[in-house]
Each structure stands twice: as structure tokens, then as C-alpha cells.
Amino acid sequence: QVPLVESGGGSVQAGGSLRLTCEDSGFIDTDWYMGWFRQAPGKEREGVAAINSDGSTIYADSVQGRFIISKDNPKNTLYLQMNDLNPEDTAMYHCAADPKYRYSDTWMFLRWMGSARYRGQGTQVTVSS
């Protein structure tokens, strides 16, 4: 059983919005970080948003004020609301999850979630100008 499954990607014009969804199979424990990272061709992985088990959130500077990460615990679902998209947001978006004890803080998880123990296959987001 695939632990994390993303959906919601697509093609939009600049200025548009998308909401990504990541469903987990219920294996995420209470003391885990979850987040979203992206990777575009020829570019390094970039953590864009992370959420702590207490509900606090952090964002990369590149998406601050435009993206919102949230989690519906009863539904075992993670979301990424992306607004005011621009062509630089074009990438494959993945969700990730890891136990908190592996990181010193949420910022460390944001930086390193591309190597998290649990990562989904990704959903493509393409933004045209």
C-alpha cells in the first residue's frame, strides 16, 4: 500500500490557483512533520511548506503569502492551497512525512524533506504566462 498519494496538480495560467491533496494511509503518528516540496527539471528540490503536529506552519520565502498548508487529521489528508501562481512555480510537487525526532526543528524538516523517509510520487503543476 502506497503510504502517500498526491493529487490536484494541473495546468493553470499565471495568477491562477490550485489545491493539492496528499492522502496518507493512516500511518502518520501524532509526532510527525508533514510538508510539500517541489522539483523542477534541472533544479534542486525545494521545500515549500511544512506543518508541525501542533498545527504550526512555515513556508519558503518563495511561496510565503501565496501558499497555505493545512491538514485534516480525521481524513488523514494534507493540503496545499496555491494562489497567485507564476511560471516559476512549475514543478513536480511531492508530499513528505517523517517523525519529528529525526529533525532539530521544523525549519530543518523544510530543508531536508526531499530526503524524508516517506514521500509521494508527486503531482505535476504547470503554470503558463
N, C-alpha and C positions, 0 to 999 in steps of 0.2 A: 504494500500500500504506500503510495506516494505521500510523504508527510506534508508537503506544502504545495499548493496548486494555485497559480495566479490566473487571473482573467481580467478583462476590461480594457485591454490595450486596443489601439486602433490608429486611424489616420485622422488628423484634425488640422485645421488651419491655425495659423498664429493667432493668439488671443482666445482660443477655444479652451475647453475643459474636458477632462476625462476623470473617471473614478476607477482606480484599480482595486481589485479584491484578491485577497490571499486567504484561502481556506486551509486550515490545518485539520488533521485527523483526530484532534483532541489530545495529542500527546504533550502539548505545551503545558509546563507546570507553572506554578504561581511566581516563582523567582527566575523568570526568564526575560531577556530582552527580545524584542522583535523590531524589525525595520525593513526598509526598502533601500536597495542600491541599484545602480544602473551601469550599463556598459555600452558604449558606442564603439563602432569599428575604429580601430586604431587608437583608442583612448583607454586610459586606466579605469578600473572600476571606481565608482564614486558612491559613497554612502550618502543618501539624500535625506533620510528621516529615520528616527528611531523613537521607540516608546518603551518606557520603563514599566515594570509591573505595577507601579503605583499610579500609572496613567500620565506621568510627566513626559514631555516630548522635547526633542531637539531636532534642529534642521541644519543642513549645509547652507552656507551663505548664498549659494547659487539659487536656492529654492525658497529661502526664508520669505514669508509673507505671501507666497503663491501656493504652496503645497500644505496640506493638512493630513497628518497621520492620525488614525484612530483605531480602536479595537473594540469589537463586540464580543466580550468574553463568553456569554451563553451560546453564541453562534460559532465560536472558535474561528472568527473571521477578522482579518486585518484589512484596513482600507488605506488608500492614498488618494485623497482628493487633490487633483492637479488643476489649477486655474491659471489663466493668463499664460498659456503655453507659448513657447517660442521654439524656433528650429534647433536651438542648442539643447533642448530637452529631448530630442530624438535619440532613442536608445532602447535597448532591451532592459526591462525593469524586472527585478527579482525581489522576492521577499526572503527574509532570513530570520533565523531564530537560534538562540543559544542560551544556555544557563548563565546567569549573572556572575557566578563565581569565576568565570573564565576571564572577566574583564575588571579593570580597576574602577571604571565608571561608564556612563552611557556614551560619553564622547569617544572613549576607546572602542566601544562596540560600533559606533557610527563609522569610525575609521577603518575597522577591520572586518566588518560584517560580510564583506565579499569572500572571506575565508571561513565563515561560520560553519558550524557542524551541519546545520540544516539549511538548505537553500532550495528554492523552487526552480523550475525550468525557465521561467520568465515569460513575460508578455511584451510584445513589441509596441512601442509608441513612436509614431512618426508625425512630426509637425512640419507643415509646409508654410512657406512665407507668402 
